[in-house]
Structure formats: C-alpha cells, structure tokens
C-alpha cells in the first residue's frame, strides 16, 4: 500500500516539526524528487540544492526557525529551504518576471533572514544576528550554512576570528563540505578540508595509537590517550576551527537524516548552555540522489530544462558565439604572441571562458577561489614584475575588490586588464548579479581606461587594446551570445579614447556605449523613415571620452541622447554631460540608462524594452527631445495686460 506524500502538507517548518522524527526522512526524499522535477522544467541551481536537502530539512526540523535565524551562503543550495518555507508552488516561475528569486531575498519571506547572492557573507551576518539577540535578551540562536567553496573567502575567516574572540555562544556554523563551490575547489584550504586528505590520515593515526596504547602500562594510559587526541586533532580539520575558538563537531555524514537530527539536537543543547560558537562539519555530495548530477555536478550546477530520466538537455540551437568564448579565444591568440599574458579568475573559470584558456596554457592560468580581493592584488603583484595579467571577473563580483582596484592597481598605475563579464542585465539571476555599476565605480579612478565593445567582433579588438595599454584597463561586456557579426581574422588595437561615427545626421546625436549601439542604429533607421536625421556615435570608451568629437557633434546637431546598459546615475551619460559642461556646450540632452531602483530577475530583452533601452525606446526619447526643443523655440504669445 502506497503512503500518502508528506511534502504537500508542509507549508512551513512548523508543519515539519509536528511530524514524528521517523517521517522527516520521507520529507527529505520527497523534497529531493520535487526539486529534480521542478528544475527539469524551469531550469535553475540543481546540483548544489540536491546536496543540501538533508542538511536544510534537519535544521528546520530541529531549530525554531525563523525565531532561530538561518542564514544561507550564496543561495545556490537554497531550493529545499524555499520549498519548506511556503514557496513550493511558486517554483514554476522561479527566476522569471513576477516569480520568486533564484537566490534568497529578505523581501520574499520571513524565513529568508539575509539576502544571499554573493559568497562568504553568511558567518558575518549570522554573527551580527546572534550578537543582536544577545544584546536584546532573546533566547535564540543564529545558524550559518556555508559551503566549503564559500570558506575560501577571506571574509568568512574574519567572521570566524571575531566569533571566536567574542565566544559567541548562540552561533552555529554548518560547513557543507562537498569539495566544490561551482567548479572544483582550489587551494590549500580545500586540501585541508578534503576528506580524501584528512580521513585516511586520521584512520592511520588512530591505528598507530591503538597499537601503542595496548602496549602501555595502565598508569600511563590516561596521558597516552591525551597524546593520541592531540595527534588526531592536528591531522584533522578540527585543528583549524578549534584554533578560532569554535567547538568542532564532525565530520558527520551530511545525507544521513538520523545522524543530522541527533547531531543538531545535541548542538541545540550545547547552544542552550552557551557552549558556542559551534562548527558542524558535514560531508555531502553535490548532486546527491540524482545520478547524472552526482556524476557531473559542475555540468548540473546551473541548468536549463532537461529530461529527468536520461539527464539529457535539449540540443542547443546554432547561433552566434557567446561573448565569453570570443573573449577566451582572443586571449589565447594574444597569449601565443606574448608569453607574459596570464589569466586569472575567482572560481569562475567556465563562466568567464577561461577554462578554454586553461586547457591551452595551464601553467599561465590561475583560479584563486572565491577571493576577488586576492585576485586583484595578486594580478597587481604579477604586473610589478613585468607580467600582463588579465583578471576575468564578473562586473557584480569586481565590486567586492573595489579597494584593491583603487589602491593596488590604479594608484600604482599597474598593467592589469579587467575583463568584466556579465555587465548589464543578467536575466534570471536578478538584482544581486546585475552588472550596472562598473562604469560609475571605475571612471573616477586615476590612470584607468574603461571601454565597452558594440559587439563580439569589437570585443576581440578591445582586448588587444587593453592588454597592450601600459596601465590599468577594463572592458565591460554582457552575458550571452553576440550579434552574429563576422569576426575579423586579424585582431587589431583600437586608438584609446577614439569614438566611431557609424551614421551621420543633423537633427540629433545619439551617443551609445557598448551593445546598445546596435539598437541605437536601428532607432536611427526608423527615425530616418520619418524624416528625422540622427547621427549615431559608438563611444567605445567611457574613459577617456572622445570629448572633443562629442562636443562638436552635439553643437552641430543641437540635441543629444546618451544610451547605456548601466546605471544612469554616475555612469557614461553623466560623463558625457560633464564633458559638455566643460566645453561650454549647452544643448537639450537626455541620458537613457538603468534607473535608480532595483531591477529584478526576468527576460533581459523584456527588461531592456521596459526601461526604454531598445530601438523603440531610443526612438521615442529622440522624438520627445526634439518635440521639446521645438516647443521651447517657439516665440511666446502676445501677452498684454487686461484693461
């Protein structure tokens, strides 16, 4: 006789906690199957969410969430959490306009205690919450669930250091150790945490110790046991966390619900006695419970729709190359010419395309883990010795290393190239990943050149320009496929600071930056059919601007529209207005860009259209500006005082 499913009756963790403990395992099993089925239709973060099913189920079953605060790192692992907290039925629109977010959002649920889109934040946030509850006399705890990849962030260790110093008794850190973040983890810390390193060593030490203890007289047994424990701790991950002042629990099996429930029950009692901070080390497998994802967790980290039975994805349609592949292929060609070029990424080798570079030049490729600050200063150090580092870091993640860009690269005028992928609208990943701020945070810095290609062909030319420029240079380009323009066989540098006039006109000037140049050209063509003559200038550079040319064209046309897939506040348009003011050019102007508000997840084309950043929106802005100029130029009516 088949049992009735339990998951449909779980609308909150309170429902989960009402179940007999023997039923919690069934909930976890149903939850895993639900995630597989839902993600197979909608796409999303699969392997990491499957790997955390038992951990999240057990945490919600034991702790009094949301009064006990649960903070997830990144959010890749959070689908089980979302389903257990009332959002199961909303998964059909995850990452789509009007649907729930792929990451955690405080505005979405009282169970999302802290927004999680970037790695390494959970322990700091949970420590702050735990400390606040202590100040306020509230008898609850904070739990940080962090993956081993997140532990490569320096910020995580800063938080561990303070938590241990404070002796924060109501803080629990759960380390989800699956030996991966998105791609395989790298670095000494990963080796230290790896069960492949620690467990055989510990077993060997224990074997030696057992033989040795059996040979000792009874009065020495007590001291020998202490010595054995000291040696075991030295060769286990516990040494690291005990040194930070944490009570170390583990390693435990992260997919055994019975083990997790018992462990968390004990941890909860330890918290009640103020014995924290506590670190629970759980060994898990990314993609656990779904064979294709477990065999290839990297491939199934972030997926589109797929066939559950076979694990197969629909065949990809032929189309233009992706920007990151054009970037990587161009970098490979340049590296063949210049052995000083090295590639650097912060745990995003595949996302940036540098995995292709690594296969050709493994000795000149560096993945530093989720450590953008270190990546930038490491690049700066390489540059001081004559190397030409290219740091491929998403626009949204380069923000995490802003001080290093300022202090370590720009002030010292070092030859570092920043390849800023995912600049502009990113789609389903939403507000935490939108690349809207890089021009604003870079163009004010000394020595740096900031550029944006209009298409994939110009990207390869700009990469040579950046690499050959004897100082810091940054290129911003979007996620996804290009326009399908032909790629020039020869990669040539672009004259720094020189814009490109693509279409001349007399009635208005559109100055566009990056991939919005093509919609600007389409708008000009549409307006030409209406008898409106529009010049289109491909700015190419946000810094230095081709200020003289922009001023001359604006003065001649008498009206100006700037276009950018970037924050309108402080961005490229602001730079153009500053240049016009400096040149004494006063014309009607409008700056089109991302408004000063959060832009949520959704289809990129629909988002851009809704913001007036498509050809139709640009055409409307030009006609509106010209109509306003016409009205303003009309003479005022005959106004006479009444009798």
C-alpha positions in Angstrom: 0.0 0.0 0.0 1.5 3.3 -1.1 1.9 6.0 1.5 0.4 9.5 1.1 3.1 12.0 0.3 4.0 14.3 3.2 5.5 17.3 1.3 2.2 18.7 0.1 1.3 19.2 3.8 4.5 21.1 4.7 3.7 24.8 4.3 6.2 25.9 6.9 8.9 24.4 9.2 6.3 24.4 12.0 4.5 21.7 10.0 7.8 19.8 9.6 8.4 19.9 13.4 5.0 18.4 14.1 5.9 15.2 12.3 7.3 12.1 14.0 11.1 12.1 13.6 10.9 8.9 11.5 8.8 10.8 8.9 11.4 13.5 8.4 13.5 11.2 6.2 10.5 10.8 3.9 10.1 14.5 3.6 13.7 14.9 2.6 13.3 12.1 -0.1 10.2 13.8 -1.4 11.9 17.2 -1.4 14.8 15.9 -3.5 12.4 14.4 -6.1 10.4 17.6 -6.1 13.5 19.7 -6.8 14.6 17.4 -9.6 11.1 17.5 -11.3 10.6 21.3 -10.9 14.1 22.3 -12.0 13.8 19.9 -15.0 11.0 22.2 -16.2 12.2 25.6 -15.2 15.9 25.4 -15.0 17.9 26.6 -12.0 20.5 25.6 -9.5 20.2 21.8 -9.3 23.4 20.0 -8.0 24.1 22.3 -5.0 20.4 22.3 -3.9 20.3 18.5 -4.1 23.5 18.3 -2.0 21.9 20.3 0.9 18.5 18.7 1.1 19.1 16.7 4.3 21.0 19.5 5.9 18.2 22.0 5.4 15.5 19.6 6.3 17.2 18.6 9.6 18.0 22.2 10.5 14.4 23.3 10.0 13.2 20.1 11.9 15.3 20.8 15.0 15.8 24.5 15.3 13.0 27.0 15.9 13.2 28.9 12.5 12.5 31.7 11.8 13.0 32.7 15.5 16.3 30.9 15.3 17.9 32.7 12.3 19.1 30.6 9.4 21.5 32.3 7.0 22.5 30.7 3.8 25.7 31.5 2.0 25.2 32.4 -1.7 21.8 30.7 -2.1 22.7 28.1 -4.7 21.9 25.5 -2.1 18.6 27.1 -1.0 15.8 25.5 -3.1 14.9 23.0 -0.4 14.8 25.8 2.1 12.4 27.7 -0.2 10.1 24.7 -0.6 10.0 24.0 3.1 9.1 27.6 3.8 5.9 28.0 1.8 7.2 28.6 -1.8 6.9 25.2 -3.3 4.0 26.0 -5.6 5.8 29.2 -6.7 8.7 27.3 -8.3 7.1 27.2 -11.8 8.1 30.9 -12.2 11.4 30.9 -10.4 13.8 33.4 -11.9 11.1 34.8 -14.2 9.4 38.2 -14.2 6.9 38.3 -11.3 8.2 35.0 -9.9 10.3 34.1 -6.9 14.1 34.7 -6.9 16.7 32.1 -7.5 18.6 33.4 -4.5 17.4 34.4 -1.0 15.6 37.7 -0.6 14.5 39.3 2.7 11.5 40.8 1.0 10.3 37.4 -0.2 9.9 35.5 3.0 10.4 35.9 6.8 12.5 32.8 6.6 15.0 34.5 4.3 16.8 36.3 7.1 19.6 37.7 4.9 19.9 38.2 1.1 22.3 35.8 -0.4 23.7 36.3 -3.9 27.5 36.6 -3.3 29.6 34.1 -1.3 31.3 34.4 2.1 28.7 36.6 3.8 26.8 34.1 6.0 29.0 33.8 9.0 29.4 37.6 9.4 25.7 38.2 9.1 24.8 35.3 11.4 27.3 36.6 14.0 25.7 40.0 13.8 22.2 38.5 14.4 23.5 36.3 17.2 25.1 39.3 18.9 22.0 41.4 18.5 19.8 38.7 20.1 22.2 38.6 23.0 22.0 42.4 23.4 18.2 42.2 23.4 18.0 39.3 25.8 16.3 36.9 23.2 16.9 33.2 23.8 17.5 32.2 20.2 20.5 31.3 18.0 21.8 32.1 14.5 22.8 29.3 12.1 25.1 30.0 9.1 25.1 27.3 6.4 28.2 27.8 4.3 29.7 25.7 1.6 33.4 24.8 1.5 33.8 27.0 -1.5 32.5 29.9 0.5 35.2 29.2 3.0 37.8 30.3 0.5 36.6 33.9 1.1 38.7 35.9 3.4 35.6 37.5 4.9 34.5 34.1 6.3 37.7 33.9 8.3 37.4 37.4 9.5 34.0 36.4 10.9 35.3 33.2 12.4 38.0 35.2 14.1 35.6 37.6 15.7 33.1 35.0 16.7 35.8 33.0 18.5 37.1 36.1 20.2 33.6 37.0 21.4 32.9 33.4 22.5 29.5 33.8 20.8 27.6 31.0 22.5 24.4 31.3 20.3 26.2 31.0 16.9 26.3 27.8 14.9 28.2 27.4 11.7 27.3 24.4 9.5 30.0 23.7 6.9 28.6 21.9 3.9 31.7 20.2 2.7 31.2 18.8 -0.8 34.6 19.7 -2.1 33.1 22.1 -4.6 31.7 25.6 -5.0 30.6 25.8 -8.6 33.5 24.1 -10.2 36.1 22.1 -8.2 37.5 24.0 -5.3 41.1 25.1 -5.4 43.8 26.0 -2.8 45.4 24.8 0.3 42.2 25.3 2.4 40.3 22.9 0.2 43.0 20.3 0.5 42.9 20.8 4.3 39.2 20.3 4.5 39.1 17.4 2.0 38.1 14.1 3.4 40.4 12.5 0.8 43.2 14.1 2.8 42.0 14.0 6.3 40.1 10.8 6.8 42.7 8.3 5.7 45.3 10.1 7.7 43.2 10.1 10.8 42.4 6.4 10.4 46.2 5.7 10.1 47.0 7.8 13.2 44.2 6.0 15.1 45.6 2.6 14.1 49.0 3.5 15.3 47.7 5.0 18.5 45.6 1.9 19.3 48.6 -0.4 18.9 50.7 1.9 21.0 48.1 2.2 23.8 47.7 -1.5 24.1 51.4 -1.9 24.8 51.5 0.7 27.7 51.2 0.0 31.4 47.9 1.2 33.0 49.2 4.2 34.9 50.4 5.8 31.6 47.1 5.1 29.7 45.5 8.5 30.6 48.4 10.6 29.3 48.7 8.4 26.2 45.1 8.9 25.4 45.5 12.7 25.6 48.5 12.5 23.3 46.5 10.4 20.8 43.7 13.0 20.8 46.3 15.8 20.2 47.8 14.0 17.2 44.3 13.2 15.8 43.3 16.9 16.1 46.5 18.0 14.5 45.7 16.0 11.4 42.0 16.8 11.2 40.0 19.9 10.1 39.1 20.4 13.8 42.5 22.0 14.4 41.7 24.9 12.2 38.3 25.7 13.8 39.3 24.9 17.3 42.1 27.5 16.8 39.4 30.1 16.0 37.7 29.3 19.3 34.9 27.1 17.9 33.6 23.8 19.3 34.2 21.5 16.4 31.6 18.7 15.7 32.3 16.3 12.9 32.9 15.3 10.3 29.4 13.8 10.1 27.5 12.2 7.2 25.5 15.0 5.7 23.0 12.8 3.9 22.0 10.7 6.9 18.9 12.3 8.4 19.1 10.2 11.6 22.7 11.4 12.1 21.9 15.0 11.4 18.8 15.1 13.6 20.8 13.6 16.5 23.7 16.0 15.9 21.6 19.1 15.7 19.6 18.1 18.8 23.0 17.9 20.7 24.2 21.1 19.2 20.9 22.8 20.2 21.5 21.7 23.8 25.1 23.0 23.6 23.8 26.4 22.5 21.3 26.4 25.3 24.2 26.0 27.7 26.1 28.8 26.0 28.8 26.4 24.8 29.2 28.0 21.4 30.4 29.1 18.9 30.0 25.7 17.3 31.0 24.5 13.9 29.3 21.4 12.5 31.3 19.8 9.7 29.0 17.8 7.3 30.3 15.7 4.4 28.0 15.8 1.5 28.0 15.1 -2.3 26.9 17.8 -4.7 24.1 16.5 -6.8 23.4 13.7 -4.3 20.4 11.5 -5.1 20.3 12.2 -8.9 22.9 10.1 -10.7 23.6 12.5 -13.6 24.1 15.5 -11.3 26.2 13.5 -8.8 28.4 12.2 -11.6 28.9 15.6 -13.1 28.0 18.3 -10.5 29.7 21.0 -12.5 27.5 20.4 -15.5 24.4 20.3 -13.4 25.2 23.3 -11.2 23.0 25.8 -13.1 20.9 24.2 -15.7 18.1 24.8 -18.2 15.3 22.4 -18.7 16.3 18.8 -19.1 14.9 15.2 -19.4 14.8 13.7 -15.9 15.0 10.0 -16.9 18.1 10.4 -19.1 19.5 13.7 -17.7 19.8 14.9 -21.3 19.5 18.5 -22.3 17.7 19.7 -25.4 20.2 20.2 -28.3 21.4 23.7 -28.4 20.4 25.7 -31.4 23.1 27.0 -33.7 23.7 30.7 -33.2 26.3 33.5 -32.6 29.2 32.7 -30.3 29.0 33.7 -26.6 30.9 36.7 -25.5 33.0 34.8 -23.0 34.1 32.3 -25.7 35.1 35.1 -28.1 37.0 36.7 -25.2 38.8 33.4 -24.3 39.7 32.6 -27.9 41.1 36.1 -28.5 43.1 35.9 -25.2 44.5 32.5 -26.3 45.6 34.1 -29.6 47.2 37.0 -27.9 48.9 34.7 -25.3 50.5 32.8 -28.1 52.1 36.1 -29.2 53.1 37.2 -25.7 54.3 34.8 -23.0 53.8 37.5 -20.4 50.0 37.2 -20.5 48.4 35.2 -17.7 44.7 34.5 -17.0 43.1 34.9 -13.5 39.7 34.0 -12.3 37.9 33.9 -8.9 36.2 30.5 -9.1 34.5 31.3 -12.4 36.7 29.5 -15.0 33.8 28.2 -17.0 31.6 31.3 -16.6 34.3 33.6 -17.9 35.5 31.3 -20.6 39.0 31.0 -19.0 38.6 27.2 -18.8 39.4 27.3 -22.6 42.5 29.3 -21.9 43.5 26.9 -19.1 43.4 23.9 -21.4 45.9 25.7 -23.8 48.1 27.4 -21.1 47.6 25.5 -17.9 50.8 27.0 -16.4 49.6 30.5 -17.1 46.1 30.1 -15.6 45.2 30.9 -12.0 41.9 30.1 -10.3 42.2 31.7 -6.8 38.9 30.5 -5.5 36.1 32.8 -4.3 38.6 35.6 -3.4 38.2 38.6 -5.7 40.2 40.9 -3.4 43.2 38.5 -3.5 42.7 38.0 -7.3 43.1 41.7 -8.0 46.2 42.3 -5.7 47.7 39.0 -7.0 47.4 40.5 -10.5 48.9 43.7 -9.3 51.9 41.8 -7.9 52.4 40.0 -11.2 52.3 43.3 -13.1 55.0 44.8 -10.9 57.4 42.1 -12.3 56.5 42.7 -16.0 53.7 40.2 -16.5 50.5 41.1 -18.2 47.7 39.7 -16.0 44.1 39.5 -17.4 41.6 39.2 -14.5 38.3 37.9 -15.8 35.8 38.8 -13.1 32.1 39.4 -13.4 31.1 43.1 -13.1 29.0 42.3 -10.0 31.9 40.4 -8.3 34.6 43.0 -9.1 32.7 45.3 -6.7 33.9 43.0 -3.9 37.5 44.1 -4.7 37.0 47.8 -5.2 39.7 48.9 -2.7 42.2 46.7 -4.3 41.4 48.1 -7.8 41.8 51.6 -6.4 44.8 51.2 -4.1 46.8 48.3 -5.5 46.2 48.8 -9.2 45.1 52.3 -10.3 47.1 54.4 -7.8 50.2 52.5 -8.7 49.3 52.6 -12.5 49.9 48.9 -12.9 49.4 47.0 -16.2 46.3 44.9 -15.2 43.4 44.1 -17.6 40.0 43.6 -16.1 37.6 41.6 -18.3 34.2 42.4 -16.8 31.8 39.7 -18.0 28.0 39.9 -17.2 28.0 43.7 -17.5 24.4 44.9 -17.8 21.2 42.9 -17.4 21.8 39.3 -16.5 18.3 37.9 -16.5 17.2 35.1 -14.1 19.9 35.7 -11.5 18.4 39.0 -10.7 19.3 42.0 -8.5 22.4 40.6 -6.8 24.0 39.8 -10.1 23.1 42.7 -12.4 26.2 44.5 -13.7 25.0 48.1 -13.6 27.7 49.9 -11.6 31.2 49.3 -13.0 31.5 52.4 -15.2 30.5 54.6 -12.3 32.9 52.9 -9.8 35.8 52.8 -12.3 35.7 56.0 -14.3 36.5 58.2 -11.3 39.8 56.3 -10.7 43.2 57.6 -11.8 45.0 56.0 -14.8 42.4 53.5 -15.8 40.8 53.1 -19.3 37.2 51.9 -19.4 35.8 50.6 -22.6 32.8 48.6 -24.0 32.5 46.9 -27.3 29.4 47.3 -29.5 29.6 43.6 -30.5 31.7 40.4 -30.3 34.0 41.5 -33.1 34.9 44.7 -31.4 35.5 42.8 -28.1 38.5 41.0 -29.5 40.0 44.3 -30.7 39.4 45.9 -27.4 41.1 43.0 -25.6 44.3 43.6 -27.6 43.9 47.3 -26.8 43.6 46.6 -23.1 46.5 44.2 -23.0 48.8 46.5 -24.9 47.8 49.6 -22.8 50.7 50.2 -20.3 48.4 50.7 -17.3 45.0 49.5 -15.9 42.3 48.9 -18.4 38.8 47.5 -18.1 36.4 46.0 -20.7 32.7 45.6 -19.9 30.6 43.2 -22.0 27.3 41.3 -21.5 26.3 37.8 -20.7 25.1 35.5 -23.5 25.5 35.4 -27.3 26.7 38.1 -29.6 25.0 39.7 -32.6 26.4 37.2 -35.1 28.7 39.7 -36.8 31.7 38.3 -38.7 34.9 38.1 -36.6 37.9 39.8 -38.2 40.7 37.4 -38.8 43.3 39.9 -37.5 42.9 41.3 -34.0 43.9 45.0 -34.1 44.1 47.5 -31.3 41.8 50.5 -31.1 43.0 54.0 -30.6 42.4 54.8 -26.9 39.7 57.4 -26.4 38.6 57.5 -30.0 34.9 57.1 -30.8 33.5 55.8 -34.0 30.9 57.7 -36.1 28.6 55.0 -37.5 25.9 57.2 -39.0 25.9 60.9 -39.6 22.9 63.2 -39.1 21.8 66.8 -38.4 18.7 66.7 -36.2 20.0 64.8 -33.1 23.0 62.9 -31.9 22.8 59.5 -30.1 26.0 58.6 -28.3 25.8 54.9 -27.3 28.1 52.7 -25.3 28.5 49.0 -25.7 25.9 46.6 -27.1 23.2 49.3 -27.2 25.0 50.8 -30.2 23.1 48.3 -32.4 19.6 49.3 -31.1 20.7 53.0 -31.5 21.4 52.3 -35.2 18.0 50.6 -35.6 16.3 53.6 -34.0 18.1 56.0 -36.3 16.9 54.0 -39.3 13.4 54.1 -38.0 13.5 57.8 -37.5 15.0 58.4 -41.0 11.8 56.9 -42.4 10.0 59.7 -40.6 12.3 62.4 -42.0 14.4 62.8 -38.8 18.2 62.7 -39.4 20.1 61.2 -36.4 23.8 60.8 -36.0 24.9 57.7 -34.1 28.3 57.7 -32.4 29.8 54.5 -30.9 31.6 55.9 -27.9 33.7 52.8 -27.3 35.3 54.5 -24.3 33.7 55.6 -21.0 37.1 56.9 -20.0 38.8 58.6 -21.6 35.9 60.1 -23.6 36.3 61.4 -27.1 35.1 64.7 -25.6 36.0 67.0 -28.5 34.2 64.9 -31.1 31.1 64.5 -28.9 31.0 68.3 -28.2 31.4 69.2 -31.9 28.6 66.8 -33.0 26.3 67.9 -30.1 26.9 71.6 -31.0 26.1 70.9 -34.7 23.0 68.6 -34.1 21.6 70.7 -31.2 20.2 67.7 -29.3 21.8 64.8 -27.6 20.7 61.4 -26.3 23.1 59.0 -24.5 22.4 55.3 -24.2 24.0 52.7 -21.9 23.1 49.4 -20.3 24.4 50.8 -16.9 23.2 52.9 -14.1 22.2 56.3 -15.4 23.3 57.8 -12.1 27.0 58.5 -12.3 27.5 56.4 -15.5 28.5 57.1 -19.0 25.8 59.6 -19.7 26.9 61.6 -16.7 30.4 61.6 -18.0 29.2 63.0 -21.4 27.2 65.8 -19.6 30.3 66.7 -17.6 32.4 66.9 -20.8 29.8 69.1 -22.5 29.7 71.4 -19.5 33.5 71.6 -19.5 33.4 72.5 -23.3 30.6 75.1 -22.7 28.1 73.3 -24.9 24.5 73.7 -23.8 22.0 71.6 -25.8 18.9 69.7 -24.8 20.0 66.3 -23.6 18.6 63.1 -22.2 20.5 60.2 -20.6 19.0 56.7 -21.1 20.2 54.1 -18.7 19.2 51.9 -15.8 17.0 53.9 -13.3 17.9 54.4 -9.7 16.0 51.3 -8.4 16.5 47.6 -8.2 15.9 45.7 -11.4 14.6 42.2 -10.6 15.0 38.9 -12.5 13.4 38.4 -15.8 14.0 38.1 -19.5 16.8 40.5 -20.5 15.1 41.7 -23.7 11.8 42.4 -21.9 13.6 44.2 -19.1 15.5 46.5 -21.6 12.4 47.2 -23.5 10.5 48.1 -20.3 13.3 50.6 -19.5 13.3 52.2 -22.9 16.6 50.7 -23.8 15.6 49.1 -27.1 15.3 50.6 -30.5 11.7 51.7 -29.9 12.6 53.4 -26.6 15.6 55.2 -28.1 13.5 56.5 -31.0 10.8 57.7 -28.5 13.5 59.5 -26.5 14.8 61.3 -29.6 11.4 62.4 -30.9 10.4 63.5 -27.4 13.6 65.5 -27.0 13.1 67.1 -30.5 9.5 68.0 -29.8 10.5 69.6 -26.5 13.2 71.6 -28.3 10.6 72.7 -31.0 8.1 73.9 -28.3 10.8 75.7 -26.4 12.0 77.5 -29.5 8.5 78.9 -30.4 8.1 82.6 -29.6 5.9 83.4 -26.6 2.3 84.5 -27.3 1.3 88.2 -27.3 0.7 88.9 -23.6 -0.9 92.3 -22.8 -2.2 93.5 -19.5 -6.0 93.4 -19.3 -8.0 96.6 -19.0 
